[in-house]
């Protein structure tokens, strides 16, 4: 938005609401913006927590798969060489 567009919007607000209601309108608008920002920050934090949790679960699962693969390979080698399990 350019400066002239903002000035036009402010002028329209002044005409529609009158000079005495603009401070209250601005306060309400500011509170609304702050609430939206707070909610946005909370959502970002929740996403970060969940992402971290999921990364740990994936790493744990990967480690289990590697361990099980090593056991399978060991048992396969034993089977190929005639060793009992």
Secondary structure as UniProt FT lines:
FT   HELIX           3..17
FT   HELIX           19..80
FT   TURN            81..82
//
